[in-house]
Amino acid sequence: MNFEIVGEISQAQTMATGSSIREIARLQKIYGRGRWRKRKGIGRVRLDDGSLCLAEIHWYEASGIGRKEFKIKALLESE
């Protein structure tokens, strides 16, 4: 599912860091070494059909590299 994040992500929390991330080897191979974190938060997204929804979003991020691989885990509210 393709989507666009509209506005800020709120209630961001870190779920895992470093070696406790299952995908750490793949992330380092693709994006480079860094202090990787798996994070989640709540944000407004625009889906392919143009509708806006509030969703729980998960992503990986590392300082100096940025946020990568956003995915929607749950749609919370539709407009």
Long-range contacts (C-beta under 8 A, 24 or more apart in sequence): 1-47, 1-48, 1-72, 2-47, 2-48, 3-45, 3-46, 3-47, 3-48, 3-55, 3-70, 3-72, 4-45, 4-46, 5-43, 5-44, 5-45, 5-57, 5-70, 6-43, 6-44, 6-45, 6-46, 6-52, 7-43, 7-44, 8-43, 9-41, 9-42, 9-43, 9-57, 10-41, 10-42, 10-43, 11-41, 11-42, 12-39, 12-40, 12-41, 13-39, 13-40, 13-41, 14-38, 14-39, 15-39, 15-40, 15-58, 21-60, 23-60, 27-60, 27-62, 27-68, 31-62, 31-65, 31-68, 32-62, 32-65, 34-62, 34-63, 34-64, 34-65, 35-62, 35-63, 36-60, 36-61, 36-62, 37-61, 37-62, 40-73, 42-76, 45-72, 51-78, 51-79, 52-78, 52-79, 53-77, 53-78, 53-79, 54-78
